[in-house]
């Protein structure tokens, strides 16, 4: 789910103003309405998750046709930000963007993640709530899901370097590493994970908190090189 949400952050763009698109999923088996507010890169989004009996190819064609018949703009050369097939369309009248991400499951069903952006309500996250970004990071994405914040990025660095960089800053800010790459300070917890892909490192930091204390002191949000 998190990976799909991060992909949505890179794909969804442009503001709203009208009635939301009425999703219909062929072969629908189940539906999950993701509750509460979500914010990806400062943009509020609505997210729904379905399972379908239909194949990925059948569903991608269905949504391409539905978007086209609705008069939405579909860019021919779309950015491929994930291995899963995905498609984004723009309602140029209401300036609302829609994205569908499809993933084939082992049980034969297809997971369908549908997202709708409302960029007209864009509000940048306060600096005190942002996780520090590793120097040289690319495809940086900050998101907020009902108080659970994430930072994701890709960087040409070794995992040991990135881990040491965050460990030093989090400890300086008063966190304790209670488990490998799991840091806690009062009500706050930061977890870090990383994986190598195509010669680079994909990093995700996940923060959950029950308090109001700023995530990091200003001095700890430095972007200086290691």
The 8 nearest C-alpha neighbors of each residue, nearest first, counted from 0:
[[1, 3, 2, 4, 112, 5, 48, 6],
 [2, 0, 4, 3, 5, 6, 149, 203],
 [1, 3, 5, 4, 0, 6, 81, 7],
 [4, 2, 6, 0, 1, 5, 7, 100],
 [3, 5, 7, 1, 6, 2, 0, 8],
 [6, 4, 8, 2, 7, 3, 1, 9],
 [5, 7, 3, 9, 8, 4, 80, 2],
 [8, 6, 10, 4, 5, 9, 11, 3],
 [7, 9, 5, 6, 39, 10, 11, 4],
 [8, 10, 6, 7, 11, 5, 80, 140],
 [9, 11, 7, 8, 6, 12, 87, 98],
 [12, 10, 7, 96, 8, 116, 9, 98],
 [11, 13, 96, 10, 116, 118, 14, 95],
 [14, 12, 118, 94, 95, 96, 117, 15],
 [13, 15, 118, 119, 94, 117, 95, 116],
 [16, 14, 95, 94, 117, 93, 119, 17],
 [15, 17, 93, 94, 14, 18, 95, 119],
 [18, 16, 93, 15, 19, 95, 92, 94],
 [17, 19, 20, 16, 93, 21, 15, 95],
 [20, 18, 21, 17, 115, 95, 16, 15],
 [19, 21, 22, 18, 115, 97, 17, 95],
 [22, 20, 19, 23, 18, 24, 65, 115],
 [21, 23, 20, 24, 113, 19, 47, 62],
 [24, 22, 21, 25, 27, 62, 65, 20],
 [23, 25, 27, 26, 22, 51, 49, 58],
 [26, 24, 27, 23, 53, 51, 58, 52],
 [27, 25, 52, 51, 53, 28, 24, 50],
 [26, 28, 51, 25, 24, 29, 50, 52],
 [27, 29, 51, 50, 26, 52, 30, 49],
 [30, 28, 50, 49, 27, 31, 51, 48],
 [29, 31, 49, 48, 32, 50, 28, 47],
 [30, 32, 48, 47, 33, 49, 29, 50],
 [33, 31, 47, 34, 30, 48, 46, 49],
 [32, 34, 47, 46, 31, 35, 48, 45],
 [35, 33, 32, 36, 46, 37, 45, 31],
 [36, 34, 145, 37, 33, 144, 45, 32],
 [35, 37, 145, 144, 38, 34, 43, 44],
 [38, 36, 144, 43, 44, 143, 145, 35],
 [37, 39, 43, 143, 42, 142, 41, 44],
 [38, 40, 142, 42, 41, 8, 143, 141],
 [39, 41, 141, 142, 42, 140, 38, 8],
 [40, 42, 123, 122, 121, 39, 38, 124],
 [41, 43, 121, 118, 39, 38, 40, 117],
 [44, 42, 38, 117, 37, 116, 39, 41],
 [45, 43, 116, 115, 37, 117, 38, 42],
 [46, 44, 115, 114, 116, 47, 43, 37],
 [45, 47, 114, 33, 113, 44, 115, 48],
 [46, 48, 32, 113, 33, 31, 112, 114],
 [47, 49, 112, 31, 111, 30, 113, 32],
 [50, 48, 30, 111, 29, 110, 31, 112],
 [49, 51, 110, 29, 28, 109, 111, 27],
 [52, 50, 27, 26, 109, 28, 53, 108],
 [51, 53, 26, 108, 109, 27, 54, 28],
 [54, 52, 51, 26, 57, 58, 109, 55],
 [55, 53, 57, 56, 58, 109, 52, 108],
 [54, 56, 58, 57, 59, 101, 109, 53],
 [57, 55, 59, 54, 58, 60, 53, 61],
 [58, 56, 54, 60, 55, 59, 61, 53],
 [57, 59, 61, 55, 60, 56, 54, 62],
 [60, 58, 56, 62, 61, 57, 55, 63],
 [59, 61, 63, 57, 58, 62, 64, 56],
 [60, 62, 58, 64, 59, 63, 65, 57],
 [61, 63, 65, 64, 59, 60, 66, 58],
 [64, 62, 60, 66, 61, 65, 67, 59],
 [63, 65, 67, 61, 62, 66, 68, 60],
 [66, 64, 62, 68, 67, 63, 61, 69],
 [67, 65, 69, 63, 71, 64, 68, 62],
 [66, 68, 64, 70, 69, 65, 71, 63],
 [69, 67, 65, 70, 66, 64, 71, 63],
 [70, 68, 66, 67, 71, 65, 90, 64],
 [69, 71, 67, 68, 66, 72, 90, 91],
 [72, 70, 90, 89, 66, 67, 69, 88],
 [71, 73, 89, 88, 90, 74, 70, 91],
 [74, 72, 88, 75, 71, 89, 87, 67],
 [73, 75, 76, 77, 72, 88, 87, 89],
 [74, 76, 77, 73, 72, 78, 86, 87],
 [75, 77, 74, 78, 73, 79, 86, 87],
 [78, 76, 74, 75, 79, 86, 87, 73],
 [79, 77, 80, 76, 10, 9, 81, 86],
 [78, 80, 81, 77, 82, 85, 84, 83],
 [81, 79, 78, 6, 82, 9, 10, 83],
 [82, 80, 83, 79, 6, 84, 85, 3],
 [81, 83, 84, 80, 79, 85, 102, 101],
 [82, 84, 81, 102, 101, 85, 100, 80],
 [85, 83, 101, 100, 82, 86, 102, 81],
 [86, 84, 100, 99, 101, 83, 87, 98],
 [85, 87, 99, 98, 100, 88, 84, 59],
 [88, 86, 98, 97, 99, 73, 10, 85],
 [87, 89, 73, 97, 72, 96, 71, 98],
 [90, 88, 96, 72, 71, 91, 95, 97],
 [89, 91, 71, 94, 95, 92, 93, 96],
 [92, 90, 94, 93, 89, 71, 72, 95],
 [93, 91, 90, 94, 95, 16, 17, 71],
 [92, 94, 16, 15, 95, 17, 91, 90],
 [95, 93, 14, 91, 15, 90, 13, 92],
 [94, 96, 15, 14, 90, 93, 13, 89],
 [95, 97, 89, 116, 12, 11, 88, 115],
 [98, 96, 115, 88, 87, 114, 89, 11],
 [99, 97, 87, 114, 86, 113, 88, 11],
 [98, 100, 113, 86, 85, 112, 114, 87],
 [101, 99, 85, 112, 111, 84, 113, 98],
 [102, 100, 111, 84, 110, 83, 85, 55],
 [101, 103, 110, 109, 83, 104, 111, 100],
 [104, 102, 109, 108, 110, 55, 101, 107],
 [103, 105, 106, 108, 107, 109, 102, 110],
 [104, 106, 107, 103, 108, 109, 102, 110],
 [107, 105, 104, 108, 103, 109, 52, 110],
 [108, 106, 105, 104, 109, 103, 52, 54],
 [109, 107, 52, 104, 51, 106, 103, 50],
 [108, 110, 103, 51, 50, 102, 104, 111],
 [109, 111, 50, 102, 101, 49, 103, 112],
 [110, 112, 101, 49, 48, 50, 100, 109],
 [113, 111, 48, 100, 99, 47, 101, 49],
 [114, 112, 99, 47, 46, 98, 48, 111],
 [115, 113, 46, 98, 97, 45, 99, 47],
 [114, 116, 97, 45, 44, 96, 46, 98],
 [117, 115, 44, 96, 11, 118, 95, 43],
 [118, 116, 14, 15, 119, 43, 120, 44],
 [117, 119, 14, 121, 42, 120, 13, 116],
 [120, 118, 14, 117, 121, 15, 13, 42],
 [119, 121, 118, 117, 122, 42, 43, 14],
 [120, 122, 42, 118, 41, 119, 123, 43],
 [121, 123, 41, 120, 124, 42, 43, 40],
 [124, 122, 41, 125, 121, 40, 42, 126],
 [123, 125, 41, 126, 122, 128, 129, 40],
 [126, 124, 127, 128, 123, 129, 122, 213],
 [125, 127, 129, 128, 124, 123, 217, 130],
 [126, 128, 213, 125, 129, 214, 215, 217],
 [129, 127, 126, 214, 125, 213, 124, 130],
 [130, 128, 126, 127, 131, 125, 124, 214],
 [129, 131, 132, 128, 150, 214, 220, 215],
 [132, 130, 220, 129, 133, 221, 222, 219],
 [131, 133, 134, 130, 222, 136, 220, 139],
 [132, 134, 136, 135, 131, 222, 161, 164],
 [135, 133, 136, 222, 224, 132, 223, 225],
 [134, 136, 154, 133, 137, 155, 132, 224],
 [137, 135, 154, 134, 133, 153, 152, 139],
 [136, 138, 153, 139, 152, 154, 135, 155],
 [139, 137, 152, 153, 140, 136, 151, 9],
 [140, 138, 152, 137, 151, 136, 141, 153],
 [141, 139, 151, 150, 40, 152, 138, 142],
 [140, 142, 150, 40, 149, 39, 151, 139],
 [143, 141, 39, 149, 40, 38, 148, 140],
 [142, 144, 148, 38, 147, 37, 146, 145],
 [145, 143, 37, 147, 146, 38, 148, 36],
 [144, 146, 147, 36, 143, 37, 35, 148],
 [145, 147, 144, 148, 143, 207, 208, 209],
 [148, 146, 207, 144, 206, 145, 143, 208],
 [149, 147, 143, 206, 142, 205, 146, 144],
 [150, 148, 205, 142, 204, 141, 206, 143],
 [149, 151, 141, 204, 203, 140, 142, 205],
 [150, 152, 203, 140, 202, 139, 204, 149],
 [151, 153, 139, 138, 202, 137, 136, 201],
 [154, 152, 201, 137, 200, 136, 138, 202],
 [153, 155, 136, 200, 156, 199, 137, 135],
 [156, 154, 199, 200, 153, 157, 198, 135],
 [157, 155, 154, 200, 158, 160, 199, 161],
 [156, 158, 160, 159, 161, 200, 155, 199],
 [157, 159, 161, 160, 162, 156, 193, 200],
 [160, 158, 162, 157, 161, 163, 156, 164],
 [161, 159, 163, 157, 158, 162, 164, 156],
 [162, 160, 164, 158, 163, 159, 165, 157],
 [161, 163, 159, 165, 164, 160, 166, 158],
 [162, 164, 166, 160, 161, 165, 159, 167],
 [165, 163, 161, 162, 167, 166, 160, 225],
 [166, 164, 168, 162, 167, 163, 169, 161],
 [165, 167, 163, 169, 164, 168, 162, 170],
 [166, 168, 170, 165, 164, 169, 171, 163],
 [169, 167, 171, 165, 170, 219, 166, 172],
 [168, 170, 172, 166, 171, 174, 167, 165],
 [169, 171, 174, 173, 172, 167, 168, 175],
 [170, 172, 168, 169, 173, 167, 219, 174],
 [173, 171, 169, 170, 215, 174, 216, 168],
 [172, 174, 170, 171, 184, 169, 175, 215],
 [175, 173, 184, 170, 183, 169, 182, 172],
 [176, 174, 182, 183, 177, 170, 184, 173],
 [175, 177, 182, 178, 181, 180, 183, 174],
 [176, 178, 175, 182, 181, 183, 179, 180],
 [179, 177, 181, 176, 180, 182, 175, 183],
 [178, 180, 181, 176, 177, 182, 190, 191],
 [181, 179, 191, 190, 178, 182, 176, 162],
 [182, 180, 190, 178, 179, 176, 189, 177],
 [181, 183, 176, 189, 175, 188, 174, 177],
 [184, 182, 188, 174, 175, 187, 189, 185],
 [183, 185, 174, 187, 186, 173, 188, 175],
 [184, 186, 187, 183, 188, 210, 174, 208],
 [187, 185, 209, 208, 210, 184, 188, 183],
 [188, 186, 208, 184, 185, 183, 207, 209],
 [187, 189, 183, 182, 207, 206, 208, 184],
 [190, 188, 206, 182, 205, 181, 183, 191],
 [191, 189, 181, 205, 204, 180, 182, 206],
 [190, 192, 204, 180, 203, 205, 189, 181],
 [193, 191, 203, 202, 204, 190, 194, 180],
 [194, 192, 202, 201, 203, 200, 158, 191],
 [193, 195, 201, 200, 196, 202, 192, 158],
 [194, 196, 200, 199, 201, 198, 197, 193],
 [197, 195, 199, 198, 200, 194, 201, 153],
 [196, 198, 199, 195, 200, 201, 155, 194],
 [197, 199, 196, 195, 200, 155, 156, 154],
 [200, 198, 155, 196, 197, 195, 154, 153],
 [199, 201, 195, 154, 153, 194, 196, 155],
 [200, 202, 153, 194, 193, 152, 195, 199],
 [203, 201, 193, 152, 151, 192, 153, 200],
 [202, 204, 151, 192, 150, 191, 193, 205],
 [205, 203, 191, 150, 149, 190, 151, 192],
 [204, 206, 149, 190, 189, 148, 191, 203],
 [207, 205, 189, 148, 147, 188, 149, 190],
 [208, 206, 147, 188, 187, 148, 146, 205],
 [207, 209, 187, 186, 210, 188, 206, 146],
 [208, 210, 186, 187, 211, 207, 146, 185],
 [211, 209, 208, 212, 186, 187, 185, 213],
 [210, 212, 213, 209, 208, 214, 186, 187],
 [211, 213, 210, 214, 215, 187, 186, 208],
 [214, 212, 127, 215, 128, 211, 216, 210],
 [213, 215, 128, 127, 212, 216, 129, 130],
 [216, 214, 213, 172, 219, 217, 127, 220],
 [215, 217, 219, 218, 172, 214, 213, 220],
 [218, 216, 219, 220, 215, 127, 221, 126],
 [219, 217, 216, 220, 221, 215, 172, 168],
 [218, 220, 217, 216, 221, 168, 215, 172],
 [221, 219, 131, 217, 218, 222, 215, 216],
 [220, 222, 219, 223, 218, 131, 217, 132],
 [223, 221, 134, 224, 220, 133, 132, 131],
 [224, 222, 221, 225, 134, 133, 220, 132],
 [223, 225, 134, 222, 133, 135, 221, 164],
 [224, 164, 223, 134, 160, 161, 133, 222]]
